[in-house]
Amino acid sequence: MASPELQKKAAAWVKALSSAKRTKLLGLLNKGKVEDFKDFPGVGPAKFTNMKKGRPFKTVDALANINGFGEATFKALVDHAKKMK
């Protein structure tokens, strides 16, 4: 379980995403394959495996509760999602 501080930060970072980007990222988190995350910084096979075990996610910020997704990785993932088409 993420610390209350990380949960607050994660929620704020996700809120900064557009609704469309949040929806797309949530879809990837719930149904994406390891190949879909190859360009996401800090998300390799091990973190993807942990993420997959946490499915389904109701919200993007729930990812902060997954082992290996600390502040730096979570922030990098959201920053990358901002650039998704």
Sequence and secondary structure as in RCSB ss.txt:
>XXXX:A:sequence
MASPELQKKAAAWVKALSSAKRTKLLGLLNKGKVEDFKDFPGVGPAKFTNMKKGRPFKTVDALANINGFGEATFK
ALVDHAKKMK
>XXXX:A:secstr
   HHHHHHHHHHHHTS HHHHHHHHHHHHH  GGGGTTSTT  HHHHHHHHHT   SSGGGGGGSTT  HHHHH
HHHHHHHT  
